[in-house]
Amino acid sequence: MAEEVFKFKQFCVTQKASAMKIGFDSVLIGSWANVDLAESAIDAGTGTGVIALMLAQRKPGLHVLAVEIDEHSASEAELNARNSPWPERVTVVKADFRMLSIENPVDLIVSNPPFFEAFSGTKSPSPRRAGARQKLFLDFNELLSQSQCLLKNEGRLCLILPANEKQGFLKTAAKAGFYPCRCAAVASLPGRQAHRILLELGKSPCPCSEEKLVIEEKHHCYTREMIALTKDFYLNL
């Protein structure tokens, strides 16, 4: 059972009411997304707000708009932002990302999107959890088309997907005018096939940097790469 309060080195996340609890995917994309040149960002489907808070910690001065459609999750994310060291830089809105309207386009959109096909046999018994995990409220076409509208021309879209979704997603992305610039294949252990893909996409074709990230050398023993990526967040690193 997930802890009601998840403690990181610089902030805590209450997750009692949120539809989805903190998982490793969120920590991966929150640690990996490139924030170096970003001054403004959107966390699409923020859940508890953990990714938005990670981005704010990593880049002083970065302003993050955390968007969440679920009322209880949005309220909890707002509480977490208010109790964090960066309440003035993380703004939570209860909104449908598909309908989101902003005054100025942003530099970065980050998302841990719902990727289980709805009604595919993986449906959650909880309607709120199902909405968070499955493509009920936001499918890839909608995520890409809305990101085109909200991002600056030089902006980037970063997200995490199951490895078997990569090729289909990239075809869909190309039709929407997005091209991969950075990709990391994530495997649980050495010699294992990748089970997740971290992607950074831009609006113009460019060479794509390919990386491989192995999480553990053996069970319960992180690799040096994982420690370097997540050490600013996990208490035990």
ABEGO torsion letter per residue (X at the ends): XBBABBBBAABBBBAAABABBBBAAAAAAAAABBAAABABBBBBGAEAGAAAAAAAAABBGBBBBBBBABAAAAAAAAAAAAABAAAAABBBBBBBAAABBBABBBABBBBBBBABBBGAGABBABAAAAAAABBAABBAAAAAAAAAAABBAABBBBBBBBAAAAAAAAAAAAAAGBBBABBBBBBABBGBBBABBBBBBBABBBBBBBBBBBABABBGBBBAAAAAAAAAABAAX
